[in-house]
């Protein structure tokens, strides 16, 4: 979305949102690799839905639809 912005303030803002989200994704993936195997099946289902909902929401904000999500 940043690439299509004509207003500098929006271009910069969307760029920073994307960069920040990359950090969040790295943290989530690290925690999931560490903790997911020990979580009960009921909690895994809830956690998976929450993470998926978060990324779908963010992809709409950044106008970057996830591939095969």
mmCIF file of the N, C-alpha and C atoms, coordinates in Angstrom:
data_MODEL
# 
_entry.id   MODEL 
# 
loop_
_atom_site.group_PDB 
_atom_site.id 
_atom_site.type_symbol 
_atom_site.label_atom_id 
_atom_site.label_alt_id 
_atom_site.label_comp_id 
_atom_site.label_asym_id 
_atom_site.label_entity_id 
_atom_site.label_seq_id 
_atom_site.pdbx_PDB_ins_code 
_atom_site.Cartn_x 
_atom_site.Cartn_y 
_atom_site.Cartn_z 
_atom_site.occupancy 
_atom_site.B_iso_or_equiv 
_atom_site.pdbx_formal_charge 
_atom_site.auth_seq_id 
_atom_site.auth_comp_id 
_atom_site.auth_asym_id 
_atom_site.auth_atom_id 
_atom_site.pdbx_PDB_model_num 
ATOM 1   N N  . UNK A 1 1  ? 0.829  -1.186  0.000  1.00 0.00 ? 1  UNK A N  1 
ATOM 2   C CA . UNK A 1 1  ? 0.000  0.000   0.000  1.00 0.00 ? 1  UNK A CA 1 
ATOM 3   C C  . UNK A 1 1  ? 0.871  1.246   0.000  1.00 0.00 ? 1  UNK A C  1 
ATOM 4   N N  . UNK A 1 2  ? 2.020  1.175   0.658  1.00 0.00 ? 2  UNK A N  1 
ATOM 5   C CA . UNK A 1 2  ? 2.910  2.331   0.714  1.00 0.00 ? 2  UNK A CA 1 
ATOM 6   C C  . UNK A 1 2  ? 3.360  2.747   -0.684 1.00 0.00 ? 2  UNK A C  1 
ATOM 7   N N  . UNK A 1 3  ? 3.606  1.770   -1.537 1.00 0.00 ? 3  UNK A N  1 
ATOM 8   C CA . UNK A 1 3  ? 4.103  2.066   -2.883 1.00 0.00 ? 3  UNK A CA 1 
ATOM 9   C C  . UNK A 1 3  ? 3.098  2.880   -3.706 1.00 0.00 ? 3  UNK A C  1 
ATOM 10  N N  . UNK A 1 4  ? 1.809  2.717   -3.431 1.00 0.00 ? 4  UNK A N  1 
ATOM 11  C CA . UNK A 1 4  ? 0.790  3.417   -4.204 1.00 0.00 ? 4  UNK A CA 1 
ATOM 12  C C  . UNK A 1 4  ? 0.385  4.773   -3.641 1.00 0.00 ? 4  UNK A C  1 
ATOM 13  N N  . UNK A 1 5  ? 0.938  5.155   -2.504 1.00 0.00 ? 5  UNK A N  1 
ATOM 14  C CA . UNK A 1 5  ? 0.556  6.425   -1.876 1.00 0.00 ? 5  UNK A CA 1 
ATOM 15  C C  . UNK A 1 5  ? 1.238  7.607   -2.546 1.00 0.00 ? 5  UNK A C  1 
ATOM 16  N N  . UNK A 1 6  ? 0.469  8.665   -2.740 1.00 0.00 ? 6  UNK A N  1 
ATOM 17  C CA . UNK A 1 6  ? 1.020  9.892   -3.301 1.00 0.00 ? 6  UNK A CA 1 
ATOM 18  C C  . UNK A 1 6  ? 1.410  10.874  -2.195 1.00 0.00 ? 6  UNK A C  1 
ATOM 19  N N  . UNK A 1 7  ? 0.711  10.794  -1.075 1.00 0.00 ? 7  UNK A N  1 
ATOM 20  C CA . UNK A 1 7  ? 1.013  11.671  0.062  1.00 0.00 ? 7  UNK A CA 1 
ATOM 21  C C  . UNK A 1 7  ? 2.168  11.067  0.861  1.00 0.00 ? 7  UNK A C  1 
ATOM 22  N N  . UNK A 1 8  ? 3.215  11.822  1.059  1.00 0.00 ? 8  UNK A N  1 
ATOM 23  C CA . UNK A 1 8  ? 4.415  11.337  1.729  1.00 0.00 ? 8  UNK A CA 1 
ATOM 24  C C  . UNK A 1 8  ? 4.112  10.798  3.134  1.00 0.00 ? 8  UNK A C  1 
ATOM 25  N N  . UNK A 1 9  ? 3.266  11.481  3.866  1.00 0.00 ? 9  UNK A N  1 
ATOM 26  C CA . UNK A 1 9  ? 2.978  11.063  5.238  1.00 0.00 ? 9  UNK A CA 1 
ATOM 27  C C  . UNK A 1 9  ? 2.332  9.675   5.276  1.00 0.00 ? 9  UNK A C  1 
ATOM 28  N N  . UNK A 1 10 ? 1.432  9.401   4.332  1.00 0.00 ? 10 UNK A N  1 
ATOM 29  C CA . UNK A 1 10 ? 0.792  8.090   4.274  1.00 0.00 ? 10 UNK A CA 1 
ATOM 30  C C  . UNK A 1 10 ? 1.772  7.029   3.779  1.00 0.00 ? 10 UNK A C  1 
ATOM 31  N N  . UNK A 1 11 ? 2.583  7.397   2.802  1.00 0.00 ? 11 UNK A N  1 
ATOM 32  C CA . UNK A 1 11 ? 3.583  6.464   2.276  1.00 0.00 ? 11 UNK A CA 1 
ATOM 33  C C  . UNK A 1 11 ? 4.520  6.020   3.399  1.00 0.00 ? 11 UNK A C  1 
ATOM 34  N N  . UNK A 1 12 ? 4.977  6.975   4.169  1.00 0.00 ? 12 UNK A N  1 
ATOM 35  C CA . UNK A 1 12 ? 5.879  6.678   5.280  1.00 0.00 ? 12 UNK A CA 1 
ATOM 36  C C  . UNK A 1 12 ? 5.172  5.861   6.369  1.00 0.00 ? 12 UNK A C  1 
ATOM 37  N N  . UNK A 1 13 ? 3.942  6.237   6.671  1.00 0.00 ? 13 UNK A N  1 
ATOM 38  C CA . UNK A 1 13 ? 3.175  5.526   7.698  1.00 0.00 ? 13 UNK A CA 1 
ATOM 39  C C  . UNK A 1 13 ? 2.935  4.072   7.338  1.00 0.00 ? 13 UNK A C  1 
ATOM 40  N N  . UNK A 1 14 ? 2.488  3.813   6.117  1.00 0.00 ? 14 UNK A N  1 
ATOM 41  C CA . UNK A 1 14 ? 2.242  2.433   5.697  1.00 0.00 ? 14 UNK A CA 1 
ATOM 42  C C  . UNK A 1 14 ? 3.538  1.636   5.632  1.00 0.00 ? 14 UNK A C  1 
ATOM 43  N N  . UNK A 1 15 ? 4.606  2.291   5.250  1.00 0.00 ? 15 UNK A N  1 
ATOM 44  C CA . UNK A 1 15 ? 5.901  1.622   5.214  1.00 0.00 ? 15 UNK A CA 1 
ATOM 45  C C  . UNK A 1 15 ? 6.315  1.175   6.615  1.00 0.00 ? 15 UNK A C  1 
ATOM 46  N N  . UNK A 1 16 ? 6.099  2.047   7.586  1.00 0.00 ? 16 UNK A N  1 
ATOM 47  C CA . UNK A 1 16 ? 6.465  1.714   8.966  1.00 0.00 ? 16 UNK A CA 1 
ATOM 48  C C  . UNK A 1 16 ? 5.552  0.637   9.555  1.00 0.00 ? 16 UNK A C  1 
ATOM 49  N N  . UNK A 1 17 ? 4.288  0.646   9.177  1.00 0.00 ? 17 UNK A N  1 
ATOM 50  C CA . UNK A 1 17 ? 3.366  -0.399  9.633  1.00 0.00 ? 17 UNK A CA 1 
ATOM 51  C C  . UNK A 1 17 ? 3.847  -1.752  9.112  1.00 0.00 ? 17 UNK A C  1 
ATOM 52  N N  . UNK A 1 18 ? 4.234  -1.802  7.858  1.00 0.00 ? 18 UNK A N  1 
ATOM 53  C CA . UNK A 1 18 ? 4.726  -3.048  7.274  1.00 0.00 ? 18 UNK A CA 1 
ATOM 54  C C  . UNK A 1 18 ? 5.988  -3.548  7.959  1.00 0.00 ? 18 UNK A C  1 
ATOM 55  N N  . UNK A 1 19 ? 6.904  -2.634  8.246  1.00 0.00 ? 19 UNK A N  1 
ATOM 56  C CA . UNK A 1 19 ? 8.146  -3.002  8.929  1.00 0.00 ? 19 UNK A CA 1 
ATOM 57  C C  . UNK A 1 19 ? 7.852  -3.510  10.336 1.00 0.00 ? 19 UNK A C  1 
ATOM 58  N N  . UNK A 1 20 ? 6.982  -2.831  11.035 1.00 0.00 ? 20 UNK A N  1 
ATOM 59  C CA . UNK A 1 20 ? 6.616  -3.230  12.390 1.00 0.00 ? 20 UNK A CA 1 
ATOM 60  C C  . UNK A 1 20 ? 5.937  -4.595  12.385 1.00 0.00 ? 20 UNK A C  1 
ATOM 61  N N  . UNK A 1 21 ? 5.093  -4.831  11.411 1.00 0.00 ? 21 UNK A N  1 
ATOM 62  C CA . UNK A 1 21 ? 4.399  -6.116  11.329 1.00 0.00 ? 21 UNK A CA 1 
ATOM 63  C C  . UNK A 1 21 ? 5.374  -7.254  11.072 1.00 0.00 ? 21 UNK A C  1 
ATOM 64  N N  . UNK A 1 22 ? 6.416  -6.979  10.328 1.00 0.00 ? 22 UNK A N  1 
ATOM 65  C CA . UNK A 1 22 ? 7.453  -7.987  10.113 1.00 0.00 ? 22 UNK A CA 1 
ATOM 66  C C  . UNK A 1 22 ? 8.084  -8.414  11.420 1.00 0.00 ? 22 UNK A C  1 
ATOM 67  N N  . UNK A 1 23 ? 8.288  -7.464  12.304 1.00 0.00 ? 23 UNK A N  1 
ATOM 68  C CA . UNK A 1 23 ? 8.831  -7.782  13.639 1.00 0.00 ? 23 UNK A CA 1 
ATOM 69  C C  . UNK A 1 23 ? 7.848  -8.624  14.434 1.00 0.00 ? 23 UNK A C  1 
ATOM 70  N N  . UNK A 1 24 ? 6.571  -8.236  14.385 1.00 0.00 ? 24 UNK A N  1 
ATOM 71  C CA . UNK A 1 24 ? 5.551  -9.003  15.110 1.00 0.00 ? 24 UNK A CA 1 
ATOM 72  C C  . UNK A 1 24 ? 5.490  -10.444 14.608 1.00 0.00 ? 24 UNK A C  1 
ATOM 73  N N  . UNK A 1 25 ? 5.571  -10.603 13.300 1.00 0.00 ? 25 UNK A N  1 
ATOM 74  C CA . UNK A 1 25 ? 5.506  -11.942 12.730 1.00 0.00 ? 25 UNK A CA 1 
ATOM 75  C C  . UNK A 1 25 ? 6.690  -12.785 13.212 1.00 0.00 ? 25 UNK A C  1 
ATOM 76  N N  . UNK A 1 26 ? 7.859  -12.206 13.262 1.00 0.00 ? 26 UNK A N  1 
ATOM 77  C CA . UNK A 1 26 ? 9.043  -12.932 13.718 1.00 0.00 ? 26 UNK A CA 1 
ATOM 78  C C  . UNK A 1 26 ? 8.869  -13.384 15.168 1.00 0.00 ? 26 UNK A C  1 
ATOM 79  N N  . UNK A 1 27 ? 8.314  -12.513 16.003 1.00 0.00 ? 27 UNK A N  1 
ATOM 80  C CA . UNK A 1 27 ? 8.085  -12.864 17.406 1.00 0.00 ? 27 UNK A CA 1 
ATOM 81  C C  . UNK A 1 27 ? 7.065  -13.988 17.515 1.00 0.00 ? 27 UNK A C  1 
ATOM 82  N N  . UNK A 1 28 ? 5.964  -13.870 16.787 1.00 0.00 ? 28 UNK A N  1 
ATOM 83  C CA . UNK A 1 28 ? 4.915  -14.897 16.831 1.00 0.00 ? 28 UNK A CA 1 
ATOM 84  C C  . UNK A 1 28 ? 5.470  -16.240 16.370 1.00 0.00 ? 28 UNK A C  1 
ATOM 85  N N  . UNK A 1 29 ? 6.221  -16.249 15.273 1.00 0.00 ? 29 UNK A N  1 
ATOM 86  C CA . UNK A 1 29 ? 6.774  -17.504 14.772 1.00 0.00 ? 29 UNK A CA 1 
ATOM 87  C C  . UNK A 1 29 ? 7.737  -18.136 15.774 1.00 0.00 ? 29 UNK A C  1 
ATOM 88  N N  . UNK A 1 30 ? 8.543  -17.319 16.429 1.00 0.00 ? 30 UNK A N  1 
ATOM 89  C CA . UNK A 1 30 ? 9.470  -17.827 17.440 1.00 0.00 ? 30 UNK A CA 1 
ATOM 90  C C  . UNK A 1 30 ? 8.718  -18.449 18.610 1.00 0.00 ? 30 UNK A C  1 
ATOM 91  N N  . UNK A 1 31 ? 7.695  -17.745 19.092 1.00 0.00 ? 31 UNK A N  1 
ATOM 92  C CA . UNK A 1 31 ? 6.900  -18.281 20.198 1.00 0.00 ? 31 UNK A CA 1 
ATOM 93  C C  . UNK A 1 31 ? 6.144  -19.540 19.796 1.00 0.00 ? 31 UNK A C  1 
ATOM 94  N N  . UNK A 1 32 ? 5.632  -19.555 18.571 1.00 0.00 ? 32 UNK A N  1 
ATOM 95  C CA . UNK A 1 32 ? 4.884  -20.723 18.111 1.00 0.00 ? 32 UNK A CA 1 
ATOM 96  C C  . UNK A 1 32 ? 5.802  -21.949 18.004 1.00 0.00 ? 32 UNK A C  1 
ATOM 97  N N  . UNK A 1 33 ? 7.002  -21.766 17.502 1.00 0.00 ? 33 UNK A N  1 
ATOM 98  C CA . UNK A 1 33 ? 7.939  -22.885 17.406 1.00 0.00 ? 33 UNK A CA 1 
ATOM 99  C C  . UNK A 1 33 ? 8.274  -23.436 18.790 1.00 0.00 ? 33 UNK A C  1 
ATOM 100 N N  . UNK A 1 34 ? 8.379  -22.537 19.759 1.00 0.00 ? 34 UNK A N  1 
ATOM 101 C CA . UNK A 1 34 ? 8.730  -22.958 21.107 1.00 0.00 ? 34 UNK A CA 1 
ATOM 102 C C  . UNK A 1 34 ? 7.557  -23.559 21.863 1.00 0.00 ? 34 UNK A C  1 
ATOM 103 N N  . UNK A 1 35 ? 6.392  -22.912 21.800 1.00 0.00 ? 35 UNK A N  1 
ATOM 104 C CA . UNK A 1 35 ? 5.291  -23.261 22.691 1.00 0.00 ? 35 UNK A CA 1 
ATOM 105 C C  . UNK A 1 35 ? 4.181  -24.104 22.075 1.00 0.00 ? 35 UNK A C  1 
ATOM 106 N N  . UNK A 1 36 ? 3.986  -24.007 20.782 1.00 0.00 ? 36 UNK A N  1 
ATOM 107 C CA . UNK A 1 36 ? 2.835  -24.669 20.148 1.00 0.00 ? 36 UNK A CA 1 
ATOM 108 C C  . UNK A 1 36 ? 2.806  -26.182 20.384 1.00 0.00 ? 36 UNK A C  1 
ATOM 109 N N  . UNK A 1 37 ? 3.946  -26.866 20.337 1.00 0.00 ? 37 UNK A N  1 
ATOM 110 C CA . UNK A 1 37 ? 3.902  -28.318 20.544 1.00 0.00 ? 37 UNK A CA 1 
ATOM 111 C C  . UNK A 1 37 ? 3.385  -28.753 21.923 1.00 0.00 ? 37 UNK A C  1 
ATOM 112 N N  . UNK A 1 38 ? 3.467  -27.887 22.905 1.00 0.00 ? 38 UNK A N  1 
ATOM 113 C CA . UNK A 1 38 ? 3.050  -28.265 24.265 1.00 0.00 ? 38 UNK A CA 1 
ATOM 114 C C  . UNK A 1 38 ? 1.647  -27.783 24.629 1.00 0.00 ? 38 UNK A C  1 
ATOM 115 N N  . UNK A 1 39 ? 0.992  -27.082 23.731 1.00 0.00 ? 39 UNK A N  1 
ATOM 116 C CA . UNK A 1 39 ? -0.343 -26.526 23.999 1.00 0.00 ? 39 UNK A CA 1 
ATOM 117 C C  . UNK A 1 39 ? -1.407 -27.589 23.719 1.00 0.00 ? 39 UNK A C  1 
ATOM 118 N N  . UNK A 1 40 ? -2.454 -27.608 24.540 1.00 0.00 ? 40 UNK A N  1 
ATOM 119 C CA . UNK A 1 40 ? -3.526 -28.582 24.331 1.00 0.00 ? 40 UNK A CA 1 
ATOM 120 C C  . UNK A 1 40 ? -4.288 -28.261 23.038 1.00 0.00 ? 40 UNK A C  1 
ATOM 121 N N  . UNK A 1 41 ? -4.939 -29.276 22.475 1.00 0.00 ? 41 UNK A N  1 
ATOM 122 C CA . UNK A 1 41 ? -5.613 -29.141 21.180 1.00 0.00 ? 41 UNK A CA 1 
ATOM 123 C C  . UNK A 1 41 ? -6.680 -28.042 21.176 1.00 0.00 ? 41 UNK A C  1 
ATOM 124 N N  . UNK A 1 42 ? -7.424 -27.914 22.258 1.00 0.00 ? 42 UNK A N  1 
ATOM 125 C CA . UNK A 1 42 ? -8.468 -26.880 22.322 1.00 0.00 ? 42 UNK A CA 1 
ATOM 126 C C  . UNK A 1 42 ? -7.850 -25.484 22.223 1.00 0.00 ? 42 UNK A C  1 
ATOM 127 N N  . UNK A 1 43 ? -6.758 -25.265 22.941 1.00 0.00 ? 43 UNK A N  1 
ATOM 128 C CA . UNK A 1 43 ? -6.093 -23.961 22.898 1.00 0.00 ? 43 UNK A CA 1 
ATOM 129 C C  . UNK A 1 43 ? -5.437 -23.711 21.530 1.00 0.00 ? 43 UNK A C  1 
ATOM 130 N N  . UNK A 1 44 ? -4.901 -24.770 20.917 1.00 0.00 ? 44 UNK A N  1 
ATOM 131 C CA . UNK A 1 44 ? -4.294 -24.627 19.588 1.00 0.00 ? 44 UNK A CA 1 
ATOM 132 C C  . UNK A 1 44 ? -5.314 -24.087 18.589 1.00 0.00 ? 44 UNK A C  1 
ATOM 133 N N  . UNK A 1 45 ? -6.525 -24.598 18.664 1.00 0.00 ? 45 UNK A N  1 
ATOM 134 C CA . UNK A 1 45 ? -7.577 -24.161 17.749 1.00 0.00 ? 45 UNK A CA 1 
ATOM 135 C C  . UNK A 1 45 ? -7.874 -22.680 17.919 1.00 0.00 ? 45 UNK A C  1 
ATOM 136 N N  . UNK A 1 46 ? -7.998 -22.249 19.155 1.00 0.00 ? 46 UNK A N  1 
ATOM 137 C CA . UNK A 1 46 ? -8.285 -20.827 19.442 1.00 0.00 ? 46 UNK A CA 1 
ATOM 138 C C  . UNK A 1 46 ? -7.126 -19.939 19.005 1.00 0.00 ? 46 UNK A C  1 
ATOM 139 N N  . UNK A 1 47 ? -5.920 -20.340 19.340 1.00 0.00 ? 47 UNK A N  1 
ATOM 140 C CA . UNK A 1 47 ? -4.735 -19.549 18.994 1.00 0.00 ? 47 UNK A CA 1 
ATOM 141 C C  . UNK A 1 47 ? -4.585 -19.431 17.484 1.00 0.00 ? 47 UNK A C  1 
ATOM 142 N N  . UNK A 1 48 ? -4.787 -20.534 16.784 1.00 0.00 ? 48 UNK A N  1 
ATOM 143 C CA . UNK A 1 48 ? -4.684 -20.522 15.320 1.00 0.00 ? 48 UNK A CA 1 
ATOM 144 C C  . UNK A 1 48 ? -5.697 -19.562 14.713 1.00 0.00 ? 48 UNK A C  1 
ATOM 145 N N  . UNK A 1 49 ? -6.931 -19.584 15.209 1.00 0.00 ? 49 UNK A N  1 
ATOM 146 C CA . UNK A 1 49 ? -7.966 -18.679 14.692 1.00 0.00 ? 49 UNK A CA 1 
ATOM 147 C C  . UNK A 1 49 ? -7.610 -17.218 14.962 1.00 0.00 ? 49 UNK A C  1 
ATOM 148 N N  . UNK A 1 50 ? -7.087 -16.940 16.146 1.00 0.00 ? 50 UNK A N  1 
ATOM 149 C CA . UNK A 1 50 ? -6.737 -15.561 16.490 1.00 0.00 ? 50 UNK A CA 1 
ATOM 150 C C  . UNK A 1 50 ? -5.594 -15.039 15.627 1.00 0.00 ? 50 UNK A C  1 
ATOM 151 N N  . UNK A 1 51 ? -4.585 -15.866 15.428 1.00 0.00 ? 51 UNK A N  1 
ATOM 152 C CA . UNK A 1 51 ? -3.450 -15.439 14.605 1.00 0.00 ? 51 UNK A CA 1 
ATOM 153 C C  . UNK A 1 51 ? -3.902 -15.222 13.165 1.00 0.00 ? 51 UNK A C  1 
ATOM 154 N N  . UNK A 1 52 ? -4.690 -16.146 12.651 1.00 0.00 ? 52 UNK A N  1 
ATOM 155 C CA . UNK A 1 52 ? -5.179 -16.012 11.270 1.00 0.00 ? 52 UNK A CA 1 
ATOM 156 C C  . UNK A 1 52 ? -6.024 -14.743 11.106 1.00 0.00 ? 52 UNK A C  1 
ATOM 157 N N  . UNK A 1 53 ? -6.906 -14.480 12.061 1.00 0.00 ? 53 UNK A N  1 
ATOM 158 C CA . UNK A 1 53 ? -7.746 -13.282 11.997 1.00 0.00 ? 53 UNK A CA 1 
ATOM 159 C C  . UNK A 1 53 ? -6.893 -12.013 12.017 1.00 0.00 ? 53 UNK A C  1 
ATOM 160 N N  . UNK A 1 54 ? -5.860 -12.015 12.829 1.00 0.00 ? 54 UNK A N  1 
ATOM 161 C CA . UNK A 1 54 ? -4.969 -10.858 12.905 1.00 0.00 ? 54 UNK A CA 1 
ATOM 162 C C  . UNK A 1 54 ? -4.269 -10.586 11.589 1.00 0.00 ? 54 UNK A C  1 
ATOM 163 N N  . UNK A 1 55 ? -3.768 -11.636 10.953 1.00 0.00 ? 55 UNK A N  1 
ATOM 164 C CA . UNK A 1 55 ? -3.070 -11.451 9.682  1.00 0.00 ? 55 UNK A CA 1 
ATOM 165 C C  . UNK A 1 55 ? -4.022 -11.089 8.550  1.00 0.00 ? 55 UNK A C  1 
ATOM 166 N N  . UNK A 1 56 ? -5.221 -11.624 8.570  1.00 0.00 ? 56 UNK A N  1 
ATOM 167 C CA . UNK A 1 56 ? -6.199 -11.239 7.544  1.00 0.00 ? 56 UNK A CA 1 
ATOM 168 C C  . UNK A 1 56 ? -6.587 -9.776  7.692  1.00 0.00 ? 56 UNK A C  1 
ATOM 169 N N  . UNK A 1 57 ? -6.766 -9.326  8.937  1.00 0.00 ? 57 UNK A N  1 
ATOM 170 C CA . UNK A 1 57 ? -7.081 -7.916  9.182  1.00 0.00 ? 57 UNK A CA 1 
ATOM 171 C C  . UNK A 1 57 ? -5.935 -7.033  8.699  1.00 0.00 ? 57 UNK A C  1 
ATOM 172 N N  . UNK A 1 58 ? -4.728 -7.406  9.069  1.00 0.00 ? 58 UNK A N  1 
ATOM 173 C CA . UNK A 1 58 ? -3.578 -6.585  8.708  1.00 0.00 ? 58 UNK A CA 1 
ATOM 174 C C  . UNK A 1 58 ? -3.362 -6.550  7.208  1.00 0.00 ? 58 UNK A C  1 
ATOM 175 N N  . UNK A 1 59 ? -3.604 -7.666  6.533  1.00 0.00 ? 59 UNK A N  1 
ATOM 176 C CA . UNK A 1 59 ? -3.418 -7.664  5.083  1.00 0.00 ? 59 UNK A CA 1 
ATOM 177 C C  . UNK A 1 59 ? -4.390 -6.693  4.416  1.00 0.00 ? 59 UNK A C  1 
ATOM 178 N N  . UNK A 1 60 ? -5.572 -6.542  5.001  1.00 0.00 ? 60 UNK A N  1 
ATOM 179 C CA . UNK A 1 60 ? -6.530 -5.572  4.461  1.00 0.00 ? 60 UNK A CA 1 
ATOM 180 C C  . UNK A 1 60 ? -6.044 -4.148  4.715  1.00 0.00 ? 60 UNK A C  1 
ATOM 181 N N  . UNK A 1 61 ? -5.468 -3.904  5.880  1.00 0.00 ? 61 UNK A N  1 
ATOM 182 C CA . UNK A 1 61 ? -4.954 -2.576  6.211  1.00 0.00 ? 61 UNK A CA 1 
ATOM 183 C C  . UNK A 1 61 ? -3.796 -2.215  5.286  1.00 0.00 ? 61 UNK A C  1 
ATOM 184 N N  . UNK A 1 62 ? -2.922 -3.165  5.034  1.00 0.00 ? 62 UNK A N  1 
ATOM 185 C CA . UNK A 1 62 ? -1.752 -2.911  4.200  1.00 0.00 ? 62 UNK A CA 1 
ATOM 186 C C  . UNK A 1 62 ? -2.026 -3.147  2.720  1.00 0.00 ? 62 UNK A C  1 
ATOM 187 N N  . UNK A 1 63 ? -3.225 -3.645  2.411  1.00 0.00 ? 63 UNK A N  1 
ATOM 188 C CA . UNK A 1 63 ? -3.632 -3.980  1.050  1.00 0.00 ? 63 UNK A CA 1 
ATOM 189 C C  . UNK A 1 63 ? -2.647 -4.955  0.413  1.00 0.00 ? 63 UNK A C  1 
ATOM 190 N N  . UNK A 1 64 ? -2.270 -5.944  1.199  1.00 0.00 ? 64 UNK A N  1 
ATOM 191 C CA . UNK A 1 64 ? -1.394 -7.000  0.728  1.00 0.00 ? 64 UNK A CA 1 
ATOM 192 C C  . UNK A 1 64 ? -2.041 -8.334  1.063  1.00 0.00 ? 64 UNK A C  1 
ATOM 193 N N  . UNK A 1 65 ? -2.963 -8.799  0.238  1.00 0.00 ? 65 UNK A N  1 
ATOM 194 C CA . UNK A 1 65 ? -3.657 -10.053 0.541  1.00 0.00 ? 65 UNK A CA 1 
ATOM 195 C C  . UNK A 1 65 ? -2.683 -11.220 0.686  1.00 0.00 ? 65 UNK A C  1 
ATOM 196 N N  . UNK A 1 66 ? -2.879 -12.046 1.707  1.00 0.00 ? 66 UNK A N  1 
ATOM 197 C CA . UNK A 1 66 ? -1.988 -13.191 1.888  1.00 0.00 ? 66 UNK A CA 1 
ATOM 198 C C  . UNK A 1 66 ? -2.166 -14.229 0.789  1.00 0.00 ? 66 UNK A C  1 
ATOM 199 N N  . UNK A 1 67 ? -1.096 -14.830 0.370  1.00 0.00 ? 67 UNK A N  1 
ATOM 200 C CA . UNK A 1 67 ? -1.138 -15.863 -0.656 1.00 0.00 ? 67 UNK A CA 1 
ATOM 201 C C  . UNK A 1 67 ? -1.458 -17.202 0.005  1.00 0.00 ? 67 UNK A C  1 
ATOM 202 N N  . UNK A 1 68 ? -2.531 -17.851 -0.469 1.00 0.00 ? 68 UNK A N  1 
ATOM 203 C CA . UNK A 1 68 ? -2.884 -19.187 0.008  1.00 0.00 ? 68 UNK A CA 1 
ATOM 204 C C  . UNK A 1 68 ? -2.922 -19.264 1.538  1.00 0.00 ? 68 UNK A C  1 
ATOM 205 N N  . UNK A 1 69 ? -3.449 -18.269 2.188  1.00 0.00 ? 69 UNK A N  1 
ATOM 206 C CA . UNK A 1 69 ? -3.467 -18.268 3.661  1.00 0.00 ? 69 UNK A CA 1 
ATOM 207 C C  . UNK A 1 69 ? -4.548 -19.164 4.172  1.00 0.00 ? 69 UNK A C  1 
# 
